[in-house]
């Protein structure tokens, strides 16, 4: 007959510590939870189109739609009621209005400027973040100006300054340069201050990588099929981490109020490094490809959409992000309001 198991003295000692005790019940798990996700962590990116009462599905982003300005206003009112602090606006510009210089970016009646004024009128309490880059407006799909096959830096910065001032005059709260041109944060800050826009904040896309995860976004803003060349001469190499710290340091020195890492989940190590090394307000963008993967897998029944959605955002918080730009923002806010 087999004798009963008797733990050794060393095993008995180790079992004094039983981490599972704290995980045994729901109330105990909640008491010891280290990371919390709240509605205050959410920024909702939306896509703007021309017209009225229009909602166009983005095929590669199930559940995401391009909104006409009147629908964007309704969306902003809903987001505000849910307690979402801010929205980020991205235009889908008519190809007929795109040119080599991205001149529609400087038009005070462009989609973004009209949306800013309309939303501020109906939902003044929600923060509005505007993207500063030329790719939604250029016929070549690049974030800066092209001379031959080269994306020129300093001329692009001058154009980005004009774009920033145009958006500030229309009422944006936060300028978010996503172009990755050298020196643009300092130039934008100086120009804003010179025109008495000292209170307009800058959220710099400080560590934006040349990533494969941007495809659905380019479809959403209509720039994907236009892109000539690639963006690796100005967006960061995914192999590099130390370089990101240099980029963040430069943007903070030049006057950035907040910094962002993009993409998000594949770059949580960068989020952690940025927060630990600088302590500045640090954000991450859960980009279109990340969203599309979760939505597609859920649509096929391979994962639980809601659980994966929440878990992915908790990961950002655990890594040190102060907030996340996510297309899931409204879904998450509604669930948090119900205590889920």
Number of C-alpha atoms within 10 A of each C-alpha: 3 4 5 6 6 8 10 9 8 8 10 11 10 10 10 8 9 9 9 9 10 15 15 10 10 9 10 12 14 12 10 10 10 8 13 11 18 17 19 14 23 26 27 21 21 20 23 26 25 17 13 11 11 17 18 14 14 17 13 19 22 14 12 21 18 22 25 21 26 18 19 24 21 15 18 26 19 14 22 18 14 17 19 23 18 23 24 20 21 22 25 21 23 15 14 8 14 21 14 16 17 25 16 20 29 20 15 16 13 17 23 27 23 15 26 25 18 18 23 19 11 13 18 15 16 20 19 24 26 28 23 25 26 29 26 27 29 27 21 24 26 25 25 30 24 18 10 7 8 11 19 15 17 15 14 22 24 14 21 27 24 19 25 26 20 20 28 21 15 19 21 25 20 25 27 24 24 23 25 25 22 16 14 25 29 19 16 25 21 16 17 22 12 10 11 9 16 12 10 18 20 24 26 31 27 32 29 25 24 18 18 9 20 17 16 20 20 18 17 26 21 20 23 19 11 15 17 13 13 11 19 12 13 19 19 21 16 16 8 11 16 10 13 22 17 12 20 24 17 17 24 20 12 17 18 26 17 21 25 27 26 27 24 27 20 13 20 21 13 23 27 17 17 28 18 12 11 13 10 16 17 23 30 30 24 23 23 22 19 21 21 22 14 20 23 16 14 16 13 9 10 10 14 14 16 17 9 15 19 17 12 17 27 18 16 26 22 16 20 23 25 20 22 25 23 26 23 21 23 20 12 23 22 15 14 15 12 8 7 10
